[in-house]
Amino acid sequence: MKRGFVDTADGQLHYWTEGDGPPLVLLHLTPDPRAFERLIPLLSPFFRTVAIDLPGYGDSARPPEPYTTTEEFATAILRAVDGLGIGRFSLLGHMTGANIAAEVAAIAPDRIERLVLSELFDWASRPELVGIHATRFPAPDPSPDGSHLLAIWNQYSGMLGEVSLDDVQRRFYVLFQAIYKGPKEGGEVYGPGGWATAAPFTIERQRLTERLPRITAPTLVLCAGRGVLRSGADPRLDRERLTALLPNGTSAVVDEISHVAPFTHPQAFADAILPFLRG
């Protein structure tokens, strides 16, 4: 697997790539751009996979001004794809990445071959959940005794058993990057979660029901059959309603996996999406 950077108007975006087939762009859940590490080798025999770190996450630059809309994230992804010389492409988004992928496909419907929206959720339809990312996952101030590191660790340590110690360490690292790799700005916009909750801030306010009818590509709305998201949201409750808004949509539930399947059960996740992506 190769790594690289592509220049955009708002800074360099980092990506992972493997394979030589038709292009497939992957958009990750936040704050974890490395969640596709085990999935990419299963997709790359069929596609040129390009997993892009969202602006402000992983090794991608923070935008110079805080993004406040999902459209800004989607536009940055399209600029990165243009910079890589990719025309039409298939697109897979998972969790936060699913909402951003939907926005990409709504902005540029003629660019998308096939679209997979994994764990898509209409946050704006649930006002009691708006702001939950920032309040449930606050960014601790750095402390001389290192207690802020334990606070970050404890955001994920409760997942041990479902995920491995290596997975918790990876998620700790990418959350640390999202919070501390630059000045702790954005709190006045995003709340106590700061920059780490920038993308969730935008999808909580996204008018998803207005965006989905603009998508023309064949689209798969995919949900895991077990568990709910850490925020408490359950994408299965939205699946049929959101699929019905898509001009060319279908949906599926994979009973044996949970929402962390791309890194805990990558083969089952790949088996669920490859028949659709390959047409």
N, C-alpha and C positions, 0 to 999 in steps of 0.2 A: 504494500500500500504506500502510495506517495503522498507527500504533503506539499502545499504551495500557498502562495498569496496572490490575490488579484487586486489591482488598484480600482477604487471607486471614488466617487466625488466626496464621500464622507469617511475616507480612510481605507486601509487595506483590510480585506476579508480573507480569513484563513480557510482552507478546504483540504479534505482528504479525498483521494481518487484512486480507483482501481478498475481495470477492465477496458475493453476496446469496442464494445457494442454500441447500440444507440444510447444516447445520454439519458440518465436517470438522476435527478437532483433530489437529495435528501435534506429535510429540514427537521431539526432535533427538538425535543422537549427542552425546556429551560430549567436549570442553567447548564444542561449536560450535553455538549456537542459530541462527546465521545461515546454516547449511548449506542451508536451504530457500529462500533468497532467489530463486533462479532457477527453482525448482519451483513456487512459489506462483502466479505468473501463468499457469501452464499448468493449474492446478487450479481457480482462482477463477472461470472462466466457468461452472463446474458446481456449485461449492460455496461456502459461506461458510467460507473457510479461516481457522483460528485457530492460529498457531504459537506455542506458549507456551515461554518460557525456563524451564527447570527451576530449582527453588529452588537458589540459590547460583551460578547460571551466567548469562552474559549480563548483562542489566540487572535480573534478579530478585534479590530480597533473599536473603541467607543465612538459613536458619532459626536461631532463637536458640540451639538446641542441635543438635549434629551428628546428622543422620539416620543410623541404622544398619541400616534395613530398606528394601527396595524398596516395601513397603506405605506407608511414610511419604511417599515421593515420589509414589506413586499417589494417596494421599489429598489431598495438596496440589494435584494437578492437578484432581481432582474438585471441590475447593473453588473453584478458579479458574473452572472451567466453570460451576459454580452461580452464582458472582458475575457471570458474563457473561450469565446468564439463559438458558442452554442446557439443554434437557432431554435428549432422545435425540440421539446424534451418532455419526458414523463417526469412526474413530480410526486414525491411521497413526503407527507408531513405527519409527525407524531406528537400528540398532545398540543403544546403551544405551537409547535411546528405545523400542526394540521390547520389551525386557524390562519396562520400566516400563509400556508400553501393555498388555502381557499382564496385568500386575498390576491395572491399572485395570479391565480387562474381567472379571477374576476377582472383584474386589471388588463391582462394579456391573454384572453381566451384563445386566440389564434396560435399561441406559442405552445400550448399544452397538448401532448399526445394522449396521455392517460394520467389520471390523478387518483392517488390513494390518500384519504383523510382518516387517519387512525386516532381514535379517541377524540373526535371532534365534539365540541360542546358550545352551546349558545349561552355564553355567560350573561349577556345583556338581558336575557329572558328571566334570569334569577337574581333580582336586585339584592337579595339577602347575601349573595356570594360576592358581589362587587366589592373590591378592596380586600378580599380575604387573603390573597397571596402576601400582601405587604404586612398585614397584621399578624398572620399566623407564622410567617417566616421573616422576622425582622433581622436586619443586618446589625450585629453588635459592633460597638466601637472597639478599636484595638485597645488591649489592656496590657500593661507591663508584665502581669503574672500569667499571660497566655489564656486567661479564662474565656476570651472571645473565641479561641480555637475549639475549646470544648463545647461552647454553645453551638458552633457550626456543626461539629461532629454529631451532637445530639439531635440535629434536625434529621439525620439519616440513620443513626444507630438503631432506632426502633424497627428498622426494616430488616435487621439481621435475622436470618432464618428463611425469609423469602428471597433475599439477595445475599451474596457472599460478602466476606470481609473486603475482598478486592473491589467489589462494586461500591461499597460504602466509602472506601478510601478514594476511589475515583470521583464519586459525587462530592465528597468533602473538598477535593482539590479544585474542581471546576466551580463550586460555589465560592471558595476562597478567591479564585481568579475574578469572578464576576463582581465581588464586593470590593476587593482591595487592590486590583491591578492598576487603578488610577485614582485620582482624587475622589473622595467620598462625596460626590455631587449627585443630584437627582432626587434627594430626599424631599425637597420642596415640591417636586412633581409627583414622585412615586410613593411617598410616605415612608414609614420606618423600614421597608424592605430595600430602599435605595435602588441602585443600578441593577442589582440582582433580580429585581421584580419589574424591570422595565417592560419586557415583552408581555408578561402577564397583565400589567397595567393596561396595555393597549387592547388586548383581546377581551378583557372584561367590559370594554366599552365599544367593541366592534358591532356594527349593525349586520350581523351575519345573515339574517333572513333577507336582507336587501341585496347581499352580495352573491349568495348561492345561485339565484336565477340567472346571473350573468355568465355562469360557467357552462361552456358548451362541450368540454371534453368528457368522454366516458369516465365516470367517477365511482370509486368504491368507498363507501363509508364503513369503516371497520371498527368493531368494538371487541374488547376482551370480555370473556364470560365471567371472570372472577374479580371480585373486589371493586373498589371505587378509587378515584384519585385521592392524593393526600389532602387536597382541599375539601374533600367530602363530595365533590361533584360526581355524578354517575352518567357518563356519556350514553349509556344504553337507553336512558329515558328520552334522549333527544334523537335517537337514531332514525326512527321512521319518519318523524316530522321533518327533519332536515333533509333526509334523502328525497322526500317528496318535493322539495323545493328545487332540486337539481333537474335540469332538462334531460340529462342522460345519466341518472344515478341508480346505483344498486347498493345493497348493504349486506353485511354479514356479521355474525357473532362467532368468535372462536372460543368455545366453551373451556378448553383446557388451559388457557393462558390468562394472565392478569395484565394490567397496563404496563408493567415493566418488561414485557416479553421480548422486546428487541435485544436486550442484553441478558435476560435470564433463560429465555427459550427461543433463541434466534431461528432455529430450524423450523419450529412450529409457526413462527411469524412469517418466515420466508415462504413456507408452504401455503400460507393463507393469501399472500399477495402475488406470488409469481404467476399463477395461471391467469389472473386478471391483467397484470402488467404485460404479459407476453401475448395477450390478445386471443 
